[in-house]
Amino acid sequence: MEKLVTVLLPIYNGQRFITEMLNSIYFQDYRPLEIIITDDASTDKTSAMVCRWLKGKSRDDISFKYIRNEENRGLSGNISNAVRYIHGAYLFLADQDDVWKKNKISAQVGYLEKNDDCEMCVCDRSVINDKGKVVCGSLMRYEHRTAQKRSYQDVLNRSICYSSNCLCLKTEHLDHIFPIPDKICEHDTFIAIMVAHYGKIGYIRKPLTMYRIHEDNLSGNYALETTPTLFKLFRVIIKNFRRINRREEIDPILIQEALKARFNEKNVQFSKALYPGRIEKLYFASFCYIWNNLDRWKRFI
């Protein structure tokens, strides 16, 4: 018998595309499935549409759970709140706007079954617009990424893409990954860093997720709402750097250069050495994000 797979779908004001996304999960070629839908206090018709869709969907090989938060928790909080209900051996995170290829689950679970050294599998994704038209057939090809297995150091270097809508991870270490710290926007970055402590991250060079980009994307809206939190974390990093290096004044560019130099050394796990705690790893992940987008964020530093 195949192992149980959990699909966790966080939703918020997603009435426009939610039915299409639910259907693409429901008609997967893999069984058994556990589908958990967690509504972050939507104010549009999303809740009613989901409840209507769930009627008549009872099956022996698919279970459903619908959760509605009384108040908005933010994307990371919404995901973390639903983790307690997960029973599957593998976990997929879904985005309410996307569409999955019919063999997405079977392909990614099959990869992890054949690769014991991997804790997480990432698939390629195509990009579609609001009308479902493909505007990019393969982001891996567009970004010139390879399908080789990646290590913890690769994750820190941001040398791979690990968007949540492409992830499949084993659930043995969920207690060490969740909850995601409150109101952090790069939740998929945080998950990838924590997972990489336990094993490698594998890649499938097949676009199994159709990633929809439009003006109301959920992750983009949450990122806008939580950007101040990101810079607050960056200030904490600077403060810690100053304390550890006994400097009165710190130029953020010096931190960038020091980090770059350490990354060029093989087998140096900078975040683990400097920030041993779980939350501190999140600060480091946020810094990596700013470092790799320095031109965009430098006016805030």
N, C-alpha and C positions, 0 to 999 in steps of 0.2 A: 504493500500500500504506500502511496506517495505521502510525503510529509505535509503537515498542515502549513499553509502560507497565510500570513496576515497582510492585508492591504489597509493601510491607514490613510484616510482621505480627510485632511483638514479643510473646512470650507468657511467662507465668509462672503456674503453678498455675491454669490456666483451664479445667479439665476440664468445668465446668458448661455453658459456652456455646460452646466452641471449634468444635465441629462445625457449628453453625448459622452462625457467622461465616465459616468456610471455604467453606461451600456458597454463601453470598451473594456471595463473591468469585468463585468458580469459575463461577457462572452469570451473570456480567456479560454485557451485550450487546456489549462491546468486545473486540476481538482485534487484535494479539497481546498476551499478558500474560506477565509474569515475576513469579512469586509466591515471595517469600523469607520463610521462617518461621524466626525466631530464638528459640530456647527458652533462657530465662535460668536453667538448672539447676532446672527444676521438680521438686518433690518429690511430686507427686500423680500421677494417671494421664494427665496432659496429653500427655506425650511419646509414650506408647503409643497414645493416641487419634489423634494427628496422623499417626504412622507408619502406622497402620491405614487412616486416611482417604486417605493418599497412594497406597496400592496401587490399581492399576487406573485411576489418574487421568492416565495418559500421553496427551498430545495434541500434534499438530504445532504448534498455535498457542498453547499454554500450556507454559511451562517452570516447574519447581519446584526450589527449593533449601531443604533443611532443615539448620539449624545448631543445635547444642546446646552451650552454654557449659559448661565444666567447673566453673566456680564462678559464683556470682551476681554480676553486674556492676551491677545497678540498671537502671532503665528507660532513662535517657539513655545509659549505657554499652552496654547491649544493642543499642540502635538504632545507635549510632556504630560498633560492631564489625561490623555487617552492611553498612554503606554501601559497603565495598570491592567487594561483589558486584553492585552495581547496574549494569545495562546500558541501562536504559530512558531515553527522552527526557523522560519525566515520572515523578514519584514520588508515590505515595499512601502515607500512613501509616495503618495500621488498628489498631483496638483489639479485643482478643480477645472482648469481651463484646457487641459491637454487631452490627447487621445493616445491610447496605447495600441500597438500592434498586437494581434491576437496571440502571438507566441512569446510575448515579452516575459511573462512569468516563467514559463517552461524553459526558455533559453537561459535565463539568468540563474534559476535554481539548478539547472543542469550543469552550468559552469561551476558553481560552488561545490556541487556534489563530486565533480571530477578534480577539483583543485583544493585539497585539504589545507594548503598553506595560506589560503585566502580567507579573510573574514568578511569581505564585502566585494560585490561585483558591480561594475558600472557599465552601462550600455551607452552606445552612441545615440544621438537624437537628431531628428530633422526639425526644421523650423517651419511653422505654418502661420498664416495670418488669420484675422478674425473670420474670414470666409472659408477657412480650411485649405487654402491653396498653399502648396509647398513653395517656400521662398529660399530654402537652403536644404539640400538633400542630406548633408552630413556635416555636423559641426566638428567632428573629429578630423575629417578631411580638410575642412575650411581652416581650422586652427593648426593643421599640420601635426596632429598628435598621433602617437603610436599606441598599439594595443598591448604593450608589455606590462607585466606586473609592476606595481609601484610599492615603495616602502614608506615608512614613517617620515624619513628625510625628504622624500619626494613631495609628500603632502605639505610639509612645512615650506618647501620651496615653491609651492603653488605650480608645480610642473604638470599637474593633471587637473582635469575638470571633474567635479563630483557633485553636480547639482542633484538636489533631493529627488527630482522626478526620474532620475536614472539609476537610483541606488537599489540594491538588494543586499541586506546584511543578515548574518546569523544573529540569533537572539540570545545567545548564551551570556553576553556581557551587557545586556540592556541596563542593568542596575548601575553599571559604571559609566554609562553614556548619558542616561537621563536621570533627573530632569535637566533640560537645557536651561542655563541661567536666564533669569527673567529679562524679557524684552531685548534679547540680542538678535540682530538681523541676520547674520550669516550662520543660520542654524545648520546648514549642510556642511559648512566648513568645520564647525565644532564637532559634528558627528564623525566626519572623516578623520579628524585628528585623533579623537578618542578611539575609534575603531582600529586605526593604524598601530596603536600600542600592542594589539593582540595578534596581528597578522598582516599579510599583504593585501593590497587592493588590486583586484583583477579587472580587466577590460574586455568587453565584447565590441568588436568593430562592426556592429550592426545598429542602425537607427531604429530602435524598438520603441522609442517615445517620440511622439509628435508634439513638440513644444510650441504652444501657441503664444505669440506675442501680440498684444493689443494694448489699448490705452488704459485698461482697468486691471492689469495683472496684479494678483494678490501679493506676491512676494515683493513686487516693486513698490506697492503702496505701503507695505509694512516697513520696507527699507527706508522710505521717506520719513515715516513716523518715528523710527528708532535711530536715525542717524546721530542725533545728539548723544545717545547712549554710547555709540561707537567712539566718539571723540572723548567722552568721559573716560572710557577704558584706555584710550591712548595716553591721556594725561597721567593715569595711574602707572602705565609703563614707564613714562619719563621719570616719574617720581621714584619708582623702584630702581631704575638705572642710576639715577643720581645718588641714591642711598648706597647701592652696592659699590659704585665706583668712587664714592666720596667726593663728588663734584658739587660745587655750589650752583653753577650754571651749566645747562646742557643744551647743546644745539641738536635738535632732532635729526639733522643730517648726519651728525656723528654717530648716532644710534644706528642709522641706516647703514653707514659704512662699516661699523663694527659687526653688524649682523651679516652683511654681505661677505665680509672676510671669514666669518665663522662658517657660513654656508659653503664656502669654497673648500673647507676642510672636510675630508671624508669621515663618516661615522661620528660626527659631532651632533648630538641631540641638544641643541642650544636651549630650547624651551624647558626640557626636562632638567637640565643642569641648573639653569638660572631660576626657573619658576617651578618648583616641585609640586605645588598644589594644583588641584583640579581647576579652580576658578582662575588661577594664574595662567594656566594653559589657554584659557579663553582670551585673556588679555593679549597673550602672545599671538593668538590666531587673528585677533582684531588688528594688531600691529602689522602682521604680515599682509593683511588686506590693504591697509593704508600705504605700506611700503611699496606694494606692487601697483598702486594707483596714486603715487606721490604727486604727480603733476595735477591731478584732479583735486586732491585734498590739501595741498600745501598752504593755501590761503587760510586754512583753519588752524594750522600748527602754531 
